[in-house]
Amino acid sequence: MTSPTLLHLDASARRRSFSRELGDAVAGAWRTAHPGATYLHRDLALTPVPQITEAWTELCDHVLEHGITDPARYREAVRTPEQAAAWAVVEPLLAELVAADVVLIATPMYNFSVPASLKAWIDQVTFPKMSLAGRRFVVAYARGGAYGPGTPRHPYDHQERYLRDFFAGHFAIPEEAMDFLGTELVNARVDPALAARRTAHDASREAALAAARKAGGAW
């Protein structure tokens, strides 16, 4: 039986953040449950992925025009020096993604959505009609406020909703192969207007950490 692989991405600009804490809890439980398995980690904030270029769009056009859906064949799209440079950025990122059985994304909510560092990675590794079915995607998130169902700010959640739609729409990942674990109300630690919500934040954090440890050891 092939040893499983976990790809762990961090996107927070903070070196000590709640999303990193939660992601580390998931990864730690997974590595304990799978001794000797392959663990890949990429810090998208510490080592940012560059934005896509026009040459990258040309690679996508070629893949789409020629009906190429197997990531192993994407390199066939390279025909110019500029495209070769674009592919040099894509290739290691895509190799990590394709090799993974579980993709763990630890991300904060920034301005109602995901950080630019994470979006840049998504743009680089996503090609037309690309399927990653059979993999599990896990998102360990943190938010300054409360954005869950039933809260006044739920309509402003373009973090979880975006990622769910993206995984399903671009990578063909079914809902049952996605997990979202989150710590909310982290701004209650610093914002006087949210001081009364500190207890709710602490409860959210502890529940998320417990869920992360349980889930990480279950896959």
Secondary structure as GFF3:
##gff-version 3
##sequence-region A 1 219
A	DSSP	beta_strand	5	10	.	.	.	ID=ss1
A	DSSP	alpha_helix	18	33	.	.	.	ID=ss2
A	DSSP	beta_strand	38	43	.	.	.	ID=ss3
A	DSSP	alpha_helix	54	65	.	.	.	ID=ss4
A	DSSP	three_ten_helix	71	77	.	.	.	ID=ss5
A	DSSP	alpha_helix	81	99	.	.	.	ID=ss6
A	DSSP	beta_strand	102	108	.	.	.	ID=ss7
A	DSSP	alpha_helix	116	125	.	.	.	ID=ss8
A	DSSP	beta_strand	136	142	.	.	.	ID=ss9
A	DSSP	three_ten_helix	154	156	.	.	.	ID=ss10
A	DSSP	alpha_helix	160	171	.	.	.	ID=ss11
A	DSSP	three_ten_helix	175	177	.	.	.	ID=ss12
A	DSSP	beta_strand	178	183	.	.	.	ID=ss13
A	DSSP	three_ten_helix	186	189	.	.	.	ID=ss14
A	DSSP	three_ten_helix	192	197	.	.	.	ID=ss15
A	DSSP	alpha_helix	198	216	.	.	.	ID=ss16
###
